[in-house]
Amino acid sequence: MLYLVPTPIGNLEDMTLRGLRILKEVDFIIAEDTRKTGILLKHFAISKPLQSNHTHNEHRNVAKFVASLKEGQTAALVSDAGTPAISDPGFLLVRACLKAGIAVQCLPGATAFVPALVNSGLPCERFCFEGFLPHKKGRQKRLKALVEESRTMVFYESPFRLVKTLTQFVDYFGADRPASVSRELTKLYEETVRGTLAECLQHFEKQAKVKGEIVIVVQGK
């Protein structure tokens, strides 16, 4: 059995009781960053073997993990924060396990885009999750394709590219398009800025340094 276990995106109180139980019961834990997961496990007094699985090694690790699971072991897959495979490694392993006849269960739990979408005040009955836009190749093509999107759009972004991305959103979607920008969700300095894209851009252009992971929510056309 492979379990996908969401981990807190900031506030450790968001770790579920079921998630803690699974982490204590499995034979080993597959982690995006063993150092970060090690800190989480230490906080909850959990001691389990850790194996690395990140974007640079997941292709060559899949066969190894599948072999261990086929031998009868159980594993939990975790990312640094949130739900595995959502803009994080995980999809390749899940697909390989299902192909090999290994049972997979994904636990419900923390993920950044859900609270950002719900508290944006924008329509959330229908939305599209875009995750991170391409940094260079394919970026303009993707933005052009989204110009006619009628559903609410959800993006992830780093604080270093936030102003650039909002500037491009103004160019492609229009300065008056309603939007919200959430950062540091569930943490002490959580902030959500709501308004037009132009207003959101003006807010963050004034900041000397923006910190935290970013979720941008933009109303559809």
N, C-alpha and C positions, 0 to 999 in steps of 0.2 A: 504494500500500500504506500502510495505517495500522498502526503498531505501538503496542501498549500496553506501556510499560516500567515495571515496578515499581522504586521507588527506596528506599533504606534508611530504616527508621523511626527510626534513631538511629545505629547503628554503621555507618560507611561501608564496612567490610569485607564487609558483606552485599550490596553491589552485585555483580551477576553479570558474568562475562566476556562473555556474550552481550549483556547489556544495554548494556555499555560499547561493544561493537562496533556495535550498532544506532545508538546515539546519535552515534557518529562517522560513520556512513554515510548517515543520512537527510539530506534537503534542509533540513528545518527541524524545530524542536521546539516542541510545544504544551504550555505549562506553566500549572499552576494559579496559581503565583506566580513570575514571571520572576526576581525578586530571589533567592528561595530556590534555584530551579533554577540560577541563575547561579553561586551559591556552589558547588553540587555539580559543575557542569561545570568550573569553574576548578580544583577539587581534582584532577579527573582529566584536566586539560589538554585539554578538549574545547571547540572554538569553533564554534558553530552559531547561525543566526538563531533567536531566541526569539519566540514569539507567545503572548499571554495568553489563557487560557480558564478562567474561574472562574464561580461560581454567579450572578454579576450580569451576565455578558456572554455566557454560552455559547449562549443561544437565538439571539442575533443573529449569532454568529460561525460557527455550524454551516455555513451555506451557503457562506461564504467558504472555509472549510477544505476542504469537499467539492469546490468548484470547482478548487482548487489540486491536489488529489489526482487528479481526473479528467483534468487536464492532463498527468499522468504523474509528478508529484512524489511523494516519499515523506516521511512524517512520523512522529515519535514523540510519543505523548501521555504525559505524566508528571503526577503529582500532587505535592503537597509532600512526602509520605512514603507509602510503601506502594504498593498496586496501584490504578491509576486506576479510577474508577467504583465502588469499594467505599467508600461514604459520602463520596465525592468526585466532582467532575465527570467526565464521560466517557460515560455511557450515551447521551445525546442524540447525540453525535458518532458513536459506534459504530453506533447504529441508522440514522442518516442515511447513513453510508458503505455499510452492507450494502444498504440500499434502493437506493442509486445504483450497486450492482455493484462497489464498491471492496473489495478484499481487506483483511481485518482479522486481525491476529495478536496475541494476548496472551501475553507472555512470563511464565513462572513466576518468582516471587520474593517479596520481602518483603511481608508484610501482618500487621497487629498481632494480629488475633483468633486466628490459628492457634497461635502459641506460647502465648498466654494460655489457650486452650482445652486444649491438650495438657498444659501443666504445672499445670493447676488440680487434677488428680487426680479430676475428675468424668467421668462417662461421655461419650465423645466419638465413639462410632460413629454416633450420630444426634443432631443438634443443629439449632437454628434461630438464624440470625443476625438480630438485631433492629436493629443499628446504634444510632443516636441516637434516643431516644424524643422525641416532640413536646415542645417546651418548655411549651406551654400548651394550646392547643386540641387535643383528641383524646388527650391524655396519659392521663387516667383511663380512657377507653374502651379504649385499647390495653392498659393494665395489667390491666383486668378480663378482657379477652380472653385474656390469658396465664396467668391463675390456674389454668386446667385444662391448660396445656401440659405434656406428659409428657417432651418432649425437653429436653436441656440448652439453656439460653438464653444467648446472648452479646450483650452490650450495649457500646456506646461511650459514654463520658461525659467531660465536662470536669472539671477539678479543682474548679472553682467550684460545681458542682452535685452533687458526689459524695455529700456527707452527706445532702442532700435526697433524692437518688435512693435511697440505701440505706435511708433512713427509710421511704420509700414501699414499697420492696421488702419490708421487715419487715411493714408493714401488710397488703400484698396477698398475699405468699407465705408469711408466717409467720417468726417470729424464729429457729426451729430449722432452717430450710431451708439445706442446705450451699451454700457459695458460695466464690468467690475473687475478689480484686481485684488486678489487675496494673497497674503504672505504670512509666513510664520504661523500657519494654522495650528490650533490647539496649544500654542506656546505662550509664554508670558507677554510677548509684544505682538500678539496677533493683530493684524490690520486688514480691513477690507475697504477699498476706495471704490465708490460707486458714482456713476455719472456718464457723460458722453466719453467717447474715446479721446477727444481733445482735452477734456477736463482731467481724465486719468493720466494722460501724458504730461500735462502741465504740473500735476501733483508730483510725479516722480522725477521730472526734470529738475525740480527744486531741491531734491534730496542729494546731499553730498555723496552718500553711499547707501545703496539699497542692499539689505541682507535678507536671507531666507529663501526657501523655495517658493516659486510663484505659480499661481493658477489664474489665468485670464479667462473671463467668461464674456462672450460677445453675443449680443442679440442677433438673430438671423435677419435676412433682408425682409 
